[in-house]
Amino acid sequence: MVDFVKVGAVLTFVGFLSVGSGILYAALSSPATLEQAQALGKNSGVLQGLGWIVAGIGLYLALFGSAKSDTAIDTKSEILLGRLPLRKSKFVCEKCGGDVSKETTRCPHCGSPLEE
């Protein structure tokens, strides 16, 4: 399965790199004639325009990928960003470390019996 967030991030980076390269290309070139100056302006404009298009597609893919992500991944991201407090479970399976309720006699994750 394609990870749209990563593909979008790479495309966004490449798009912004293209825009910056077009600006540097235009700033560091010194055309000798008017025709060369016009060609330089056109080439750097096309490069920047394509860069913005690629960056826009990358941002779209990254947002599309993050909207389709799993709730567990979103929760982990929120915890990492400090927006949600880390859940502390009072009951943990000794074998797999999964959260269990106090009424359960077997772990729902690995099936091992729980001690009382």
ABEGO torsion letter per residue (X at the ends): XBBAAAAAAAAAAAAAAAAAAAAAAAAABBBABAAAAAAAAAAAAAAAAAAAAAAAAAAAAAAAAAAABBAAAAAAAAAAAGABBBBBBABBBAAAGBBBBAABABBAAAGBBBBX
